[in-house]
Amino acid sequence: MNMTMLTDFYELTMANGYFKSGVAEQIAYFDLFFRNIPDKGGFAIAAGLEQVIHYLQNLHFTDDDIDFLKTKNIFQEDFLDYLKNFKFTCDMWAIPEGTPIFPCEPIITVRGPVVQAQFIETMLLLLINHQSLIATKASRIVRAAGGRYVMEFGTRRAHGASAAIYGARAAYIGGCVGTACTISERDLGIEALGTMAHSWVQMFRNEYDAFKRYAEIYPDNCTLLVDTYNVIRSGIPNAIRVFKELKPRKMGIRIDSGDVTYLSKIARMMLDEAGLQDCSIVASNSLDEYIIRDVITQGAKIDGFGVGERLITSKSDPVFGGVYKLAAVEENGEISPRMKISENVGKITNPGFKKVYRLYRKSDNRVVADVITLDHEVLPNDNLEIFDPAFTWKRMCLTDFYARDLRVMVFKNGELLYKCPDIDEIRAYSKAEIDTLWEESLRFENPPVYYVDLSAELWELRAKMILEYQASAY
């Protein structure tokens, strides 16, 4: 589907305005970043880059698009002619999917003619905001499960078809083992998983017949939903009877209502007494990381979780809040920094064309901090002083460390340079990157602040531009 016209209308009015002002081809730099970690967590997870690449590779205006824009009677003819032959020719750098990310770090930087770099804002934000949000939520839920498997079960609660498909993708990056969304296996390679609905049980004369027929049809993987009528009095006894009679090769029960902690304990006891120690217990029903953590703490005997609406919508904090801001323009062959200055201090941006470095201790490969620098800067590899950009007296001298440039070049003059990893590689990479974080950063409540510092040169540029603005304003 051609998504070129899925854009805020002001992207088009600004693009037309750039043409009328004679600056359409001026080179501009835009940064995509976010300001706050969802659920006040310790970190977020970058996701959505592959879909950004697909969008940019297919960016074009059809005749129908041009005809529609003509009906608005506000666009000049040379602008519409430009759109007829539109081709993305920008450079782009990005932090790879699956990387833990932190506020104010440029996740994506786009350099190119302002008319192009500005226009793509809406779709880049839509794709990165959504998948980063769901990947971050999935990571929290998977960590709460403490090694037990988590399945993404939210297809029917997602906010539309694409949210279901790409939400499943993001959840897999965040650590889920699979999804209920069948099309996500066909198109994205994420295993589709599922058991049965209560309607299956209700369709048969009794619960035993429903379980028996299901086990006959699926002897290699038979998970029975035991809470249609009564978990303890009928569901589990009927499941035990069927398992002992038909002996399916893989057995499980799912509990979708009630006190899953209590019910799972009773279920485990009943199954074990029947000699069915290999039968797994799955819990579902409006779960999130807090409920999962609590039921495990309370001793629930659960092997896996199916998590739906609270994952696929990130119900507790459903906005990622990524923004796309102008950081610099090129004037007479030089990069001229730009920044947004606001009464709201949190909305002041970092100027210039930048890099993001992650610093690691050599002794154990644990992360220390991230540093945003201007693009031309090279960090020393033996002695570096870093400092808090807001509270500059908070400083640390590093000696036993190494730095990694987090970003990769994705497009050069509109040509794709980056090969997207497959989904399993992204998922494994994300897990490995999370393992480099300090354990305290994994807390759900009140995690320590992870420092994203500015280089001295960038900090001084930012301070200078703020003072110059203040002087000109009064």
HUURKA-V148396 format. One record per run of one state. SS is the DSSP state (A for helix, B for strand, O for the rest). FROM is the first residue (numbers start at 1). LEN is the number of residues. If there is no record, write none. Layout:
ss->SS from->FROM len->LEN
ss->SS from->FROM len->LEN
This chain:
ss->O from->1 len->8
ss->A from->9 len->13
ss->O from->22 len->5
ss->B from->27 len->8
ss->O from->35 len->3
ss->A from->38 len->3
ss->O from->41 len->3
ss->B from->44 len->2
ss->O from->46 len->3
ss->A from->49 len->9
ss->O from->58 len->5
ss->A from->63 len->9
ss->O from->72 len->5
ss->A from->77 len->8
ss->O from->85 len->6
ss->B from->91 len->5
ss->O from->96 len->4
ss->B from->100 len->2
ss->O from->102 len->6
ss->B from->108 len->6
ss->A from->114 len->6
ss->O from->120 len->1
ss->A from->121 len->24
ss->O from->145 len->4
ss->B from->149 len->4
ss->O from->153 len->2
ss->A from->155 len->3
ss->O from->158 len->3
ss->A from->161 len->13
ss->O from->174 len->4
ss->B from->178 len->2
ss->O from->180 len->2
ss->A from->182 len->7
ss->O from->189 len->3
ss->B from->192 len->1
ss->O from->193 len->5
ss->A from->198 len->6
ss->O from->204 len->3
ss->A from->207 len->11
ss->O from->218 len->4
ss->B from->222 len->4
ss->O from->226 len->5
ss->A from->231 len->16
ss->O from->247 len->4
ss->B from->251 len->5
ss->O from->256 len->4
ss->A from->260 len->14
ss->O from->274 len->6
ss->B from->280 len->4
ss->O from->284 len->5
ss->A from->289 len->9
ss->O from->298 len->6
ss->B from->304 len->4
ss->O from->308 len->1
ss->A from->309 len->4
ss->O from->313 len->9
ss->B from->322 len->10
ss->O from->332 len->2
ss->B from->334 len->4
ss->O from->338 len->7
ss->A from->345 len->3
ss->O from->348 len->6
ss->B from->354 len->8
ss->O from->362 len->5
ss->B from->367 len->8
ss->O from->375 len->9
ss->B from->384 len->4
ss->O from->388 len->7
ss->B from->395 len->4
ss->O from->399 len->2
ss->B from->401 len->5
ss->O from->406 len->1
ss->B from->407 len->6
ss->O from->413 len->2
ss->B from->415 len->2
ss->O from->417 len->6
ss->A from->423 len->12
ss->O from->435 len->4
ss->A from->439 len->4
ss->O from->443 len->9
ss->B from->452 len->3
ss->O from->455 len->1
ss->A from->456 len->18
ss->O from->474 len->1
